[in-house]
Amino acid sequence: MRDINDIMPKVPNMRWGALTNAYPTNDKIKEMDKLFPHDGRWHTVFEETDMVFVDGVRIWKKDADRLS
């Protein structure tokens, strides 16, 4: 399987890029800005109801009330 960075275009002065399955809100962009390094690479972000896949890694969504 090919890497997404081999397929997607290189954008000058791009900090990072994300290919998503849902339109990102301003809050999600701020969160991704903290998450991704500023190396000009593309990342895949696929959201589902109870989890998010970032570059093929599953991250479960949890409420702050449920964490203890």
N, C-alpha and C positions, 0 to 999 in steps of 0.2 A: 504494500500500500504506500502511496506517495505521501510525502509530508505536505501539509497545507502551505508551507512557506515556499515550496517549489511551484505551486500553482498560482497563488495570489500575487497581484502586482506589488512591486516595491514602490512605496510612496515616499517622496523626499520629506525629511523632518518628521516622520511618523514616530511617535513614542511606542505605540503598540496598536494592533488591530484585532478585531474580534468578529468572527462569523457566528451569528446567533440565529436561533429559530424564532425569536420573539423580539419585537421592537424594544430597545432598551430605554428606560426612563433616565432622567438626570441622576437619580440616586444610584441606579445600577452602574452608570458610567463612572461615578465617583468611587464606588466600591471596586470596580474593575481596575481603576487607575491605581488604587492601593495594592491590588492583588498582582497585577502583571508588571514585570520589569520593563524599564524604558529602553528596550533594545531593538525596537523596530520590527519585531516578529509578529506574525499572525497567530491567533488562538481560536479554538472552537469552543463555543459556549451553548449548550443545548439544555433548556429548562423543561422540566416536567413538573407535575403537581407536587411531588414530595421529594424530589432530588434535582440536582443540577450536575451536568457532565461538563467539566472543564478540561480540555485536551485529553479526553478519554478517561478521566478520573472522576469517580462518582462522589458527590458531596451531598449528604443528606440535609434537608432543610429542617431546622429545629426552632421552636419558639423559645424565647428567653424564659418563659414561665416553666417550661418543661425541663430546663437544665437545672441541675442542683449539685 
